[in-house]
């Protein structure tokens, strides 16, 4: 399995195909994905690329790190393993807010 590469500082206009084309200049691209925000469906400004071999991945880092793509200087390096994320839900019972200490009393 080839090294997964992290590509940062992407222009928000760059799509998967443009990322693939950029990396195909140094070797065979197995996959190229721009990470999108789930809520807005807009680019988060980074992506991941897998080359067909470790040698091509290393060549991509050496050749493409600091180069221009879509008007931005991109950062290319070896991706780190994904860290475990803590539970992101609010701790107050599912997002409900409390209203002080007193409750409304009906008469």
C-alpha positions as CSV (number, residue, x, y, z in Angstrom):
1,X,0.0,0.0,0.0
2,X,1.3,3.4,-0.9
3,X,1.9,6.3,1.5
4,X,-1.2,8.5,1.9
5,X,-0.3,12.2,1.3
6,X,-1.8,15.2,3.0
7,X,-2.3,18.2,0.7
8,X,-2.9,21.5,2.6
9,X,-3.5,25.1,1.8
10,X,-5.7,24.2,-1.2
11,X,-7.6,27.0,-3.0
12,X,-11.3,26.4,-2.2
13,X,-12.0,26.2,-6.0
14,X,-9.8,23.1,-6.4
15,X,-11.8,19.8,-7.0
16,X,-10.8,16.1,-7.0
17,X,-10.0,16.0,-10.7
18,X,-7.7,19.1,-10.5
19,X,-5.9,17.5,-7.5
20,X,-5.6,14.2,-9.4
21,X,-4.2,16.0,-12.5
22,X,-1.7,18.0,-10.4
23,X,-0.2,14.8,-8.8
24,X,-0.3,12.8,-12.0
25,X,2.6,14.9,-13.3
26,X,4.9,12.9,-11.0
27,X,3.3,9.4,-11.2
28,X,0.2,7.2,-11.1
29,X,-2.5,8.5,-8.8
30,X,-4.6,5.8,-7.0
31,X,-7.0,8.3,-5.4
32,X,-7.3,12.1,-4.9
33,X,-10.0,13.6,-2.7
34,X,-10.6,17.2,-1.6
35,X,-12.3,17.1,1.8
36,X,-15.7,18.9,1.8
37,X,-17.6,20.4,4.7
38,X,-20.8,18.3,5.3
39,X,-23.0,21.2,6.1
40,X,-22.0,23.7,3.4
41,X,-20.6,21.2,0.8
42,X,-17.6,23.6,0.3
43,X,-14.0,22.6,0.4
44,X,-12.2,22.7,3.7
45,X,-9.0,23.6,1.9
46,X,-7.2,20.3,2.2
47,X,-7.2,16.8,0.7
48,X,-5.5,13.5,0.5
49,X,-3.8,11.7,-2.4
50,X,-2.5,8.1,-2.7
51,X,0.1,7.4,-5.3
52,X,0.6,3.9,-6.7
53,X,4.0,3.3,-4.9
54,X,6.0,4.7,-2.0
55,X,8.7,5.9,-4.4
56,X,6.1,8.0,-6.4
57,X,4.7,9.4,-3.1
58,X,8.1,10.5,-2.0
59,X,8.7,12.0,-5.4
60,X,5.4,13.9,-5.1
61,X,6.4,15.3,-1.8
62,X,9.8,16.5,-3.1
63,X,8.5,17.8,-6.4
64,X,5.1,19.4,-5.5
65,X,5.5,20.7,-1.9
66,X,5.6,24.5,-2.2
67,X,4.2,24.6,-5.8
68,X,1.3,26.6,-7.0
69,X,-2.1,25.0,-7.5
70,X,-5.2,27.2,-8.2
71,X,-3.3,30.3,-7.1
72,X,-2.2,29.0,-3.8
73,X,1.1,27.5,-2.6
74,X,0.3,24.0,-1.5
75,X,1.7,21.9,1.4
76,X,2.4,18.3,0.6
77,X,3.6,15.8,3.2
78,X,3.0,12.3,4.5
79,X,-0.4,12.1,6.2
80,X,-0.5,11.2,9.9
81,X,-2.9,8.6,11.2
82,X,-6.2,9.9,12.1
83,X,-6.5,10.7,15.9
84,X,-9.4,9.5,17.9
85,X,-11.8,12.4,18.4
86,X,-13.7,12.9,21.7
87,X,-17.5,13.0,21.8
88,X,-18.5,16.4,20.4
89,X,-22.0,16.5,21.7
90,X,-22.9,19.1,24.3
91,X,-22.7,17.8,27.9
92,X,-26.0,19.4,29.0
93,X,-28.3,16.7,27.6
94,X,-28.4,16.9,23.9
95,X,-28.0,20.6,23.2
96,X,-30.9,21.9,25.3
97,X,-30.1,25.0,27.2
98,X,-30.9,25.6,30.8
99,X,-32.8,28.7,31.8
100,X,-31.3,29.7,35.1
101,X,-32.3,27.7,38.2
102,X,-36.0,28.4,38.4
103,X,-38.7,26.9,36.4
104,X,-41.9,28.5,35.1
105,X,-44.8,27.9,37.4
106,X,-48.4,27.9,36.1
107,X,-51.1,29.4,38.2
